[in-house]
């Protein structure tokens, strides 16, 4: 696991890692790789006892457009991180 120094509210631009499952690849594709970090990392038994992050998509398409959920850290790679929008700035 990389050194995870992200804060809730950060905007993350993600891509699947080479180890990503089809589920993770699908979620990143369906939401165009743009997410807001809600919580994490947290070890989840339901995802194999792996550290995961809770994400809310900012751009969505397809049948899972209202999805938000957990993705394992080992299955995602950060392309870029943006700070959370200001009160008077861009609204997500």
N, C-alpha and C positions, 0 to 999 in steps of 0.2 A: 504494500500500500504506500503510495506516495505521501509525502508530508502534506496533510490536508489542512491548510490554513485558510479556510473559507468561512464566511459568516452567513447566518440566515439572512435572506434578503438579497444576497449576491446573485447576479445574473450569470449563468454558466452556459457556455457554448461547448457542447459535448460531441464526441464521436465514439463509436464502439471500439473497444480494445481488441486486439487479436484473439483474446480469450472469451469474448462476448458470446452469450447464448443468443439464440434466435429471438427470444423475448426481448432482450435488451436492444438488439439491432432494430427490431420492429418499433419499439417505443421511441428510440432516437429518430428513426426515419419519420414516423407518424407525427412527431412534434418538431421536426426540422432542427433538432439538436439544440434548441433554445429553452432553457429552464430557469426557474427561480429556486434557489436552495431554501427548503423549509426547515429541515433538521438533518443532522448527521455529523460525523458518521456514528452509526449505532450497530452493534452486532445483533443480527436477527436470526433466530433459530429457523424460521420458516423459509429463509433463503440460504440454508446450509451453514448457519452459524458464521456467516461472513459479515464484515463491516459494510454497511449500506448507507445511502443518503436518500432522504425523502425529497422528491422533486415535484414542482408544479410546472407544467408546460406553459410557455408564453405564446407559442404558435402551434396550432393543431390542425390536423386534417384527418379525414377517414372516420371509421366507425368508433375509434377510441378517442375522439376529440375531447371528451370531458375527463379523461384519465388523469390521475395524479397518483404517484406511488413511489415505491422504493426501488432503487437499482444498486446492485453490488459495486463497490468501488473498483474491484479488480476487473470489471467488465466495461468501465468507461475511461475515457481520456479527455482531459480538458484541452480545448483549443484556445480558449480565452475566458477571462473572468472580468465582469464589469461590476462596479459598486452598485448598490441598490439605488433606484431613482430617488431624487430629492422630492420634497413635497411640491415644489413649484416647477419641477422639471418634467421629464418625459413620464407619462403614465403607462404602465404595462397592463 
